[in-house]
Amino acid sequence: MPTVLLVRHGRSTANSSGTLAGWAPGVFLDAAGEQQVDALGKRLAAAGVPVAEIVSSPLERCVQTADRLAAALAPVAHGPVARSVHEGLGECRYGAWTGRPLADLVNEELWRVVQDRPSEARFPDSAAYGAESLRQMWDRALDAVREVDARVAAGHGEHAVWVAVSHGDIIKAVLADAAGAGLDDFQRLHVDPASLSVVQYTSRRPFVLRLNDGGGD
């Protein structure tokens, strides 16, 4: 089956300000985030990675990341790299937590549930933003990746490579599942901005080929 390169968006204005962005609009890459993504694009291009398609979360910081990667990879692909968005790769819907400072959220009782027993965690409702449980997030993330992977296989062949540009919790869910761990273990993983993780799905099981690679020395 195809190989999926899981890329977290570069550092965003919310990351640098210490807020939980969620689905709030207007959260873009900051200058450091743009540099991170450009460095990753150069690494992939230098390696000659033949990316068939880039699929991203619909949120601005991921779309920006995907666009910059597509520009870097165009010479390798000898033309534009196919781009699309998938709602299933969008950030967890944090509801009333959206836009709040992380320094305040760590004092909430729910924060400890999210960290220690994520299978029991559901974010509080909000009139402004949708809310979901971490179980719902987990299910839609896995469904989205497997759906796109099957489509890429049908359209580009079993050995195709594609890129999923998403968010930390979404990528951690995909990696935990691929490693055979459950939702209550997914917080053991760490995924940095603009990091690269790699999963290959097969008819028997998924394989985690790379985890949180930031290209450092």
C-alpha atoms as an extended CHARMM CRD file, in Angstrom:
* protein
*
       217  EXT
         1         1  MET       CA              0.0000000000        0.0000000000        0.0000000000  PROA      1               0.0000000000
         2         2  PRO       CA              1.0980000000        3.6390000000       -0.3380000000  PROA      2               0.0000000000
         3         3  THR       CA              3.3350000000        5.3950000000        2.1630000000  PROA      3               0.0000000000
         4         4  VAL       CA              1.9430000000        8.4380000000        3.9690000000  PROA      4               0.0000000000
         5         5  LEU       CA              4.2010000000       11.2440000000        5.1410000000  PROA      5               0.0000000000
         6         6  LEU       CA              2.5180000000       12.8440000000        8.1490000000  PROA      6               0.0000000000
         7         7  VAL       CA              3.5240000000       16.4930000000        8.4700000000  PROA      7               0.0000000000
         8         8  ARG       CA              2.4350000000       18.7510000000       11.2860000000  PROA      8               0.0000000000
         9         9  HSD       CA              1.9480000000       22.3630000000       10.2290000000  PROA      9               0.0000000000
        10        10  GLY       CA              4.8260000000       24.7310000000       10.9580000000  PROA      10              0.0000000000
        11        11  ARG       CA              4.8680000000       26.8650000000       14.0760000000  PROA      11              0.0000000000
        12        12  SER       CA              1.7980000000       29.0850000000       14.1280000000  PROA      12              0.0000000000
        13        13  THR       CA              0.8970000000       32.3670000000       15.7570000000  PROA      13              0.0000000000
        14        14  ALA       CA             -1.1130000000       30.3510000000       18.2970000000  PROA      14              0.0000000000
        15        15  ASN       CA              1.8760000000       28.1310000000       19.0750000000  PROA      15              0.0000000000
        16        16  SER       CA              4.0930000000       31.1220000000       19.7230000000  PROA      16              0.0000000000
        17        17  SER       CA              1.4500000000       32.8620000000       21.8670000000  PROA      17              0.0000000000
        18        18  GLY       CA              0.6180000000       29.7370000000       23.9040000000  PROA      18              0.0000000000
        19        19  THR       CA             -3.0590000000       29.4840000000       22.9720000000  PROA      19              0.0000000000
        20        20  LEU       CA             -5.1740000000       26.5080000000       21.9470000000  PROA      20              0.0000000000
        21        21  ALA       CA             -6.1050000000       27.4170000000       18.3860000000  PROA      21              0.0000000000
        22        22  GLY       CA             -8.5270000000       24.6290000000       17.5220000000  PROA      22              0.0000000000
        23        23  TRP       CA            -10.7880000000       25.6770000000       14.6610000000  PROA      23              0.0000000000
        24        24  ALA       CA            -10.4760000000       29.4160000000       15.3290000000  PROA      24              0.0000000000
        25        25  PRO       CA             -9.9850000000       31.2920000000       12.0410000000  PROA      25              0.0000000000
        26        26  GLY       CA             -7.0600000000       33.5350000000       11.2820000000  PROA      26              0.0000000000
        27        27  VAL       CA             -4.3010000000       31.3680000000       12.7640000000  PROA      27              0.0000000000
        28        28  PHE       CA             -1.3670000000       31.4130000000       10.3530000000  PROA      28              0.0000000000
        29        29  LEU       CA              2.2560000000       30.3150000000       10.2820000000  PROA      29              0.0000000000
        30        30  ASP       CA              4.6140000000       32.7330000000       11.9640000000  PROA      30              0.0000000000
        31        31  ALA       CA              8.0060000000       33.5930000000       10.4320000000  PROA      31              0.0000000000
        32        32  ALA       CA              9.7120000000       30.6930000000       12.2200000000  PROA      32              0.0000000000
        33        33  GLY       CA              7.0000000000       28.3200000000       11.0180000000  PROA      33              0.0000000000
        34        34  GLU       CA              7.4920000000       29.3780000000        7.4100000000  PROA      34              0.0000000000
        35        35  GLN       CA             11.2160000000       28.7030000000        7.7340000000  PROA      35              0.0000000000
        36        36  GLN       CA             10.5520000000       25.2840000000        9.2820000000  PROA      36              0.0000000000
        37        37  VAL       CA              8.2530000000       24.2520000000        6.4420000000  PROA      37              0.0000000000
        38        38  ASP       CA             10.6080000000       25.5520000000        3.7590000000  PROA      38              0.0000000000
        39        39  ALA       CA             13.4550000000       23.5550000000        5.3000000000  PROA      39              0.0000000000
        40        40  LEU       CA             11.3320000000       20.4020000000        5.2470000000  PROA      40              0.0000000000
        41        41  GLY       CA             10.3530000000       21.0330000000        1.6350000000  PROA      41              0.0000000000
        42        42  LYS       CA             14.0190000000       21.3560000000        0.6720000000  PROA      42              0.0000000000
        43        43  ARG       CA             14.8440000000       18.0950000000        2.4730000000  PROA      43              0.0000000000
        44        44  LEU       CA             12.1010000000       16.1890000000        0.6720000000  PROA      44              0.0000000000
        45        45  ALA       CA             13.0200000000       17.7010000000       -2.6800000000  PROA      45              0.0000000000
        46        46  ALA       CA             16.7180000000       16.9470000000       -2.1880000000  PROA      46              0.0000000000
        47        47  ALA       CA             15.8290000000       13.3370000000       -1.4020000000  PROA      47              0.0000000000
        48        48  GLY       CA             13.7990000000       13.1480000000       -4.6150000000  PROA      48              0.0000000000
        49        49  VAL       CA             10.6650000000       11.9810000000       -2.8080000000  PROA      49              0.0000000000
        50        50  PRO       CA              8.0420000000       11.4180000000       -5.5540000000  PROA      50              0.0000000000
        51        51  VAL       CA              4.9340000000       12.7920000000       -3.8270000000  PROA      51              0.0000000000
        52        52  ALA       CA              1.7420000000       11.9140000000       -5.6970000000  PROA      52              0.0000000000
        53        53  GLU       CA             -0.5710000000       14.1860000000       -3.7150000000  PROA      53              0.0000000000
        54        54  ILE       CA             -0.6990000000       16.5070000000       -0.7190000000  PROA      54              0.0000000000
        55        55  VAL       CA             -3.8640000000       16.4100000000        1.3880000000  PROA      55              0.0000000000
        56        56  SER       CA             -4.2790000000       18.8660000000        4.2380000000  PROA      56              0.0000000000
        57        57  SER       CA             -6.5420000000       19.9480000000        7.0260000000  PROA      57              0.0000000000
        58        58  PRO       CA             -8.7580000000       22.8300000000        5.8550000000  PROA      58              0.0000000000
        59        59  LEU       CA             -7.3570000000       25.1860000000        8.5150000000  PROA      59              0.0000000000
        60        60  GLU       CA             -5.1760000000       28.0480000000        7.3070000000  PROA      60              0.0000000000
        61        61  ARG       CA             -1.9390000000       27.0030000000        8.9860000000  PROA      61              0.0000000000
        62        62  CYS       CA             -2.1130000000       23.5900000000        7.3360000000  PROA      62              0.0000000000
        63        63  VAL       CA             -3.1100000000       24.9630000000        3.9420000000  PROA      63              0.0000000000
        64        64  GLN       CA             -0.1400000000       27.3420000000        4.1010000000  PROA      64              0.0000000000
        65        65  THR       CA              2.1490000000       24.4480000000        5.0160000000  PROA      65              0.0000000000
        66        66  ALA       CA              0.8050000000       22.3100000000        2.1810000000  PROA      66              0.0000000000
        67        67  ASP       CA              1.1870000000       25.1190000000       -0.3540000000  PROA      67              0.0000000000
        68        68  ARG       CA              4.8150000000       25.7350000000        0.6010000000  PROA      68              0.0000000000
        69        69  LEU       CA              5.6050000000       22.0070000000        0.4300000000  PROA      69              0.0000000000
        70        70  ALA       CA              3.9030000000       21.7240000000       -2.9530000000  PROA      70              0.0000000000
        71        71  ALA       CA              6.0070000000       24.5830000000       -4.3050000000  PROA      71              0.0000000000
        72        72  ALA       CA              9.2110000000       22.9210000000       -3.0870000000  PROA      72              0.0000000000
        73        73  LEU       CA              8.2390000000       19.5320000000       -4.5360000000  PROA      73              0.0000000000
        74        74  ALA       CA              7.0520000000       20.7480000000       -7.9410000000  PROA      74              0.0000000000
        75        75  PRO       CA             10.4910000000       20.3460000000       -9.5800000000  PROA      75              0.0000000000
        76        76  VAL       CA             10.6930000000       16.7390000000       -8.3610000000  PROA      76              0.0000000000
        77        77  ALA       CA              7.2100000000       16.0360000000       -9.7160000000  PROA      77              0.0000000000
        78        78  HSD       CA              8.0410000000       17.8590000000      -12.9850000000  PROA      78              0.0000000000
        79        79  GLY       CA              4.9330000000       19.9540000000      -12.5100000000  PROA      79              0.0000000000
        80        80  PRO       CA              2.3370000000       20.9730000000       -9.9280000000  PROA      80              0.0000000000
        81        81  VAL       CA              1.7090000000       18.5170000000       -7.1020000000  PROA      81              0.0000000000
        82        82  ALA       CA             -1.9890000000       17.6900000000       -6.6730000000  PROA      82              0.0000000000
        83        83  ARG       CA             -3.4840000000       19.4980000000       -3.6630000000  PROA      83              0.0000000000
        84        84  SER       CA             -6.7070000000       18.9170000000       -1.7470000000  PROA      84              0.0000000000
        85        85  VAL       CA             -8.1770000000       19.3470000000        1.7270000000  PROA      85              0.0000000000
        86        86  HSD       CA             -9.9780000000       16.8040000000        3.8920000000  PROA      86              0.0000000000
        87        87  GLU       CA            -12.2220000000       17.7540000000        6.7920000000  PROA      87              0.0000000000
        88        88  GLY       CA            -11.2110000000       14.5900000000        8.6300000000  PROA      88              0.0000000000
        89        89  LEU       CA             -7.6440000000       15.8680000000        8.9690000000  PROA      89              0.0000000000
        90        90  GLY       CA             -8.8300000000       19.0390000000       10.7310000000  PROA      90              0.0000000000
        91        91  GLU       CA             -7.8390000000       19.8410000000       14.2900000000  PROA      91              0.0000000000
        92        92  CYS       CA             -9.6850000000       18.3790000000       17.2630000000  PROA      92              0.0000000000
        93        93  ARG       CA            -12.8310000000       20.3830000000       17.9610000000  PROA      93              0.0000000000
        94        94  TYR       CA            -12.0970000000       21.8790000000       21.3640000000  PROA      94              0.0000000000
        95        95  GLY       CA            -15.3900000000       23.7160000000       21.8020000000  PROA      95              0.0000000000
        96        96  ALA       CA            -15.2630000000       26.2560000000       24.6530000000  PROA      96              0.0000000000
        97        97  TRP       CA            -11.5360000000       25.6740000000       25.0770000000  PROA      97              0.0000000000
        98        98  THR       CA            -10.8620000000       27.1790000000       21.6410000000  PROA      98              0.0000000000
        99        99  GLY       CA             -8.6320000000       30.2440000000       21.7900000000  PROA      99              0.0000000000
       100       100  ARG       CA             -7.8900000000       29.9740000000       25.5090000000  PROA      100             0.0000000000
       101       101  PRO       CA             -4.3480000000       30.2300000000       26.9280000000  PROA      101             0.0000000000
       102       102  LEU       CA             -2.7510000000       26.8710000000       27.6510000000  PROA      102             0.0000000000
       103       103  ALA       CA             -1.4820000000       28.2890000000       30.9320000000  PROA      103             0.0000000000
       104       104  ASP       CA             -5.1150000000       28.5710000000       32.0820000000  PROA      104             0.0000000000
       105       105  LEU       CA             -6.2670000000       25.2460000000       30.6790000000  PROA      105             0.0000000000
       106       106  VAL       CA             -3.6820000000       23.2370000000       32.6230000000  PROA      106             0.0000000000
       107       107  ASN       CA             -5.5540000000       24.1960000000       35.7850000000  PROA      107             0.0000000000
       108       108  GLU       CA             -8.8410000000       22.7150000000       34.5500000000  PROA      108             0.0000000000
       109       109  GLU       CA             -9.9050000000       19.3320000000       35.9030000000  PROA      109             0.0000000000
       110       110  LEU       CA            -10.5630000000       18.1910000000       32.3340000000  PROA      110             0.0000000000
       111       111  TRP       CA             -6.9160000000       18.8120000000       31.4340000000  PROA      111             0.0000000000
       112       112  ARG       CA             -5.8280000000       15.9040000000       33.6240000000  PROA      112             0.0000000000
       113       113  VAL       CA             -8.4450000000       13.6580000000       32.0080000000  PROA      113             0.0000000000
       114       114  VAL       CA             -7.2060000000       14.6610000000       28.5530000000  PROA      114             0.0000000000
       115       115  GLN       CA             -3.6430000000       13.7860000000       29.5460000000  PROA      115             0.0000000000
       116       116  ASP       CA             -4.2200000000       10.6300000000       31.6050000000  PROA      116             0.0000000000
       117       117  ARG       CA             -7.5050000000        9.1220000000       30.3820000000  PROA      117             0.0000000000
       118       118  PRO       CA             -8.1390000000       10.6020000000       26.9340000000  PROA      118             0.0000000000
       119       119  SER       CA            -10.7260000000        7.9510000000       26.0800000000  PROA      119             0.0000000000
       120       120  GLU       CA            -12.9810000000        9.6000000000       28.6950000000  PROA      120             0.0000000000
       121       121  ALA       CA            -12.4130000000       13.1900000000       27.5540000000  PROA      121             0.0000000000
       122       122  ARG       CA            -14.9930000000       15.3110000000       25.7630000000  PROA      122             0.0000000000
       123       123  PHE       CA            -14.4910000000       19.0200000000       25.2970000000  PROA      123             0.0000000000
       124       124  PRO       CA            -17.1290000000       21.4820000000       26.5810000000  PROA      124             0.0000000000
       125       125  ASP       CA            -19.7530000000       22.7660000000       24.1890000000  PROA      125             0.0000000000
       126       126  SER       CA            -19.6390000000       26.2860000000       22.8270000000  PROA      126             0.0000000000
       127       127  ALA       CA            -22.0160000000       28.3820000000       20.7700000000  PROA      127             0.0000000000
       128       128  ALA       CA            -19.0880000000       29.5860000000       18.6630000000  PROA      128             0.0000000000
       129       129  TYR       CA            -17.1100000000       26.3770000000       18.0510000000  PROA      129             0.0000000000
       130       130  GLY       CA            -17.9390000000       22.7120000000       17.6930000000  PROA      130             0.0000000000
       131       131  ALA       CA            -16.9200000000       20.2870000000       20.4160000000  PROA      131             0.0000000000
       132       132  GLU       CA            -16.1140000000       16.5820000000       20.2700000000  PROA      132             0.0000000000
       133       133  SER       CA            -14.5860000000       13.8290000000       22.3240000000  PROA      133             0.0000000000
       134       134  LEU       CA            -11.0700000000       12.5900000000       21.7610000000  PROA      134             0.0000000000
       135       135  ARG       CA            -12.6130000000        9.2680000000       20.7430000000  PROA      135             0.0000000000
       136       136  GLN       CA            -14.5260000000       11.0330000000       17.9560000000  PROA      136             0.0000000000
       137       137  MET       CA            -11.3490000000       12.8020000000       16.8750000000  PROA      137             0.0000000000
       138       138  TRP       CA             -9.4530000000        9.5010000000       16.8640000000  PROA      138             0.0000000000
       139       139  ASP       CA            -12.0790000000        7.7410000000       14.7490000000  PROA      139             0.0000000000
       140       140  ARG       CA            -12.3610000000       10.4490000000       12.1040000000  PROA      140             0.0000000000
       141       141  ALA       CA             -8.5740000000       10.8510000000       11.8420000000  PROA      141             0.0000000000
       142       142  LEU       CA             -8.0750000000        7.1400000000       11.1780000000  PROA      142             0.0000000000
       143       143  ASP       CA            -11.0090000000        7.0380000000        8.7600000000  PROA      143             0.0000000000
       144       144  ALA       CA             -9.6230000000       10.0150000000        6.8340000000  PROA      144             0.0000000000
       145       145  VAL       CA             -6.0930000000        8.6330000000        6.4760000000  PROA      145             0.0000000000
       146       146  ARG       CA             -7.2560000000        5.1800000000        5.4270000000  PROA      146             0.0000000000
       147       147  GLU       CA             -9.7680000000        6.6480000000        2.9890000000  PROA      147             0.0000000000
       148       148  VAL       CA             -7.1670000000        8.8310000000        1.2740000000  PROA      148             0.0000000000
       149       149  ASP       CA             -4.5980000000        6.0210000000        1.3250000000  PROA      149             0.0000000000
       150       150  ALA       CA             -6.9950000000        3.7230000000       -0.5270000000  PROA      150             0.0000000000
       151       151  ARG       CA             -7.8010000000        6.4540000000       -3.0500000000  PROA      151             0.0000000000
       152       152  VAL       CA             -4.1160000000        7.1680000000       -3.6650000000  PROA      152             0.0000000000
       153       153  ALA       CA             -3.4600000000        3.4490000000       -4.1660000000  PROA      153             0.0000000000
       154       154  ALA       CA             -6.2660000000        3.2390000000       -6.7140000000  PROA      154             0.0000000000
       155       155  GLY       CA             -5.1210000000        6.3370000000       -8.5650000000  PROA      155             0.0000000000
       156       156  HSD       CA             -1.3320000000        6.1840000000       -8.3160000000  PROA      156             0.0000000000
       157       157  GLY       CA             -0.4420000000        2.5930000000       -7.4980000000  PROA      157             0.0000000000
       158       158  GLU       CA              0.5390000000        0.5600000000       -4.4900000000  PROA      158             0.0000000000
       159       159  HSD       CA              3.9570000000        2.1870000000       -4.1310000000  PROA      159             0.0000000000
       160       160  ALA       CA              2.7890000000        5.7970000000       -4.2260000000  PROA      160             0.0000000000
       161       161  VAL       CA              3.8080000000        8.3530000000       -1.5950000000  PROA      161             0.0000000000
       162       162  TRP       CA              1.4450000000       11.0430000000       -0.3580000000  PROA      162             0.0000000000
       163       163  VAL       CA              1.5990000000       13.7630000000        2.2770000000  PROA      163             0.0000000000
       164       164  ALA       CA             -1.0020000000       14.4250000000        4.9850000000  PROA      164             0.0000000000
       165       165  VAL       CA             -0.6200000000       17.8870000000        6.5330000000  PROA      165             0.0000000000
       166       166  SER       CA             -2.4390000000       18.0190000000        9.8410000000  PROA      166             0.0000000000
       167       167  HSD       CA             -2.2390000000       18.8260000000       13.5540000000  PROA      167             0.0000000000
       168       168  GLY       CA             -0.4300000000       17.3820000000       16.5490000000  PROA      168             0.0000000000
       169       169  ASP       CA             -3.2970000000       15.4370000000       18.1120000000  PROA      169             0.0000000000
       170       170  ILE       CA             -4.4780000000       14.1000000000       14.7460000000  PROA      170             0.0000000000
       171       171  ILE       CA             -1.0170000000       12.8500000000       13.8090000000  PROA      171             0.0000000000
       172       172  LYS       CA             -0.4760000000       11.3570000000       17.2630000000  PROA      172             0.0000000000
       173       173  ALA       CA             -3.7320000000        9.4190000000       16.8660000000  PROA      173             0.0000000000
       174       174  VAL       CA             -2.6450000000        8.0010000000       13.5030000000  PROA      174             0.0000000000
       175       175  LEU       CA              0.7890000000        7.0650000000       14.8290000000  PROA      175             0.0000000000
       176       176  ALA       CA             -0.5480000000        5.4640000000       18.0020000000  PROA      176             0.0000000000
       177       177  ASP       CA             -2.9890000000        3.3380000000       16.0230000000  PROA      177             0.0000000000
       178       178  ALA       CA             -0.2710000000        2.3190000000       13.5520000000  PROA      178             0.0000000000
       179       179  ALA       CA              1.9780000000        1.2940000000       16.4460000000  PROA      179             0.0000000000
       180       180  GLY       CA             -0.7850000000       -0.8570000000       17.9290000000  PROA      180             0.0000000000
       181       181  ALA       CA             -1.4800000000        1.4640000000       20.8700000000  PROA      181             0.0000000000
       182       182  GLY       CA             -4.8890000000        2.6150000000       22.0510000000  PROA      182             0.0000000000
       183       183  LEU       CA             -6.3140000000        6.0650000000       22.5770000000  PROA      183             0.0000000000
       184       184  ASP       CA             -5.2790000000        6.1120000000       26.2300000000  PROA      184             0.0000000000
       185       185  ASP       CA             -1.6510000000        5.7920000000       25.1250000000  PROA      185             0.0000000000
       186       186  PHE       CA             -1.5890000000        8.4070000000       22.3780000000  PROA      186             0.0000000000
       187       187  GLN       CA             -0.3630000000       11.1650000000       24.7150000000  PROA      187             0.0000000000
       188       188  ARG       CA              2.8900000000        9.2240000000       25.0950000000  PROA      188             0.0000000000
       189       189  LEU       CA              3.8290000000       10.4770000000       21.6110000000  PROA      189             0.0000000000
       190       190  HSD       CA              5.1840000000       13.9130000000       20.7720000000  PROA      190             0.0000000000
       191       191  VAL       CA              4.8480000000       15.6260000000       17.3900000000  PROA      191             0.0000000000
       192       192  ASP       CA              6.6660000000       18.9270000000       16.8300000000  PROA      192             0.0000000000
       193       193  PRO       CA              5.6580000000       21.6700000000       14.3980000000  PROA      193             0.0000000000
       194       194  ALA       CA              6.8890000000       20.9180000000       10.8480000000  PROA      194             0.0000000000
       195       195  SER       CA              8.0160000000       17.4390000000       11.9020000000  PROA      195             0.0000000000
       196       196  LEU       CA              7.8290000000       14.4360000000        9.6030000000  PROA      196             0.0000000000
       197       197  SER       CA              6.4490000000       11.0210000000       10.5950000000  PROA      197             0.0000000000
       198       198  VAL       CA              5.9600000000        8.1370000000        8.1750000000  PROA      198             0.0000000000
       199       199  VAL       CA              3.4400000000        5.2920000000        8.1370000000  PROA      199             0.0000000000
       200       200  GLN       CA              2.9660000000        2.5620000000        5.5770000000  PROA      200             0.0000000000
       201       201  TYR       CA             -0.2770000000        0.5850000000        5.5140000000  PROA      201             0.0000000000
       202       202  THR       CA             -0.2040000000       -3.0030000000        4.3010000000  PROA      202             0.0000000000
       203       203  SER       CA             -2.7800000000       -5.7590000000        3.9670000000  PROA      203             0.0000000000
       204       204  ARG       CA             -1.6300000000       -7.1800000000        7.3170000000  PROA      204             0.0000000000
       205       205  ARG       CA             -0.8030000000       -4.1730000000        9.5050000000  PROA      205             0.0000000000
       206       206  PRO       CA              0.5400000000       -0.6280000000        9.4220000000  PROA      206             0.0000000000
       207       207  PHE       CA              4.2360000000        0.0710000000        9.9800000000  PROA      207             0.0000000000
       208       208  VAL       CA              5.6640000000        3.1990000000       11.6070000000  PROA      208             0.0000000000
       209       209  LEU       CA              8.7810000000        4.0310000000        9.5920000000  PROA      209             0.0000000000
       210       210  ARG       CA              9.6440000000        7.4200000000       11.0690000000  PROA      210             0.0000000000
       211       211  LEU       CA              8.5240000000        9.4540000000       14.0690000000  PROA      211             0.0000000000
       212       212  ASN       CA              8.7470000000       13.2090000000       14.7920000000  PROA      212             0.0000000000
       213       213  ASP       CA             11.7220000000       13.7940000000       12.4910000000  PROA      213             0.0000000000
       214       214  GLY       CA             12.6290000000       17.4790000000       12.5780000000  PROA      214             0.0000000000
       215       215  GLY       CA             15.7690000000       17.1390000000       10.4920000000  PROA      215             0.0000000000
       216       216  GLY       CA             18.0380000000       18.1920000000       13.3270000000  PROA      216             0.0000000000
       217       217  ASP       CA             21.6200000000       17.0360000000       13.5860000000  PROA      217             0.0000000000
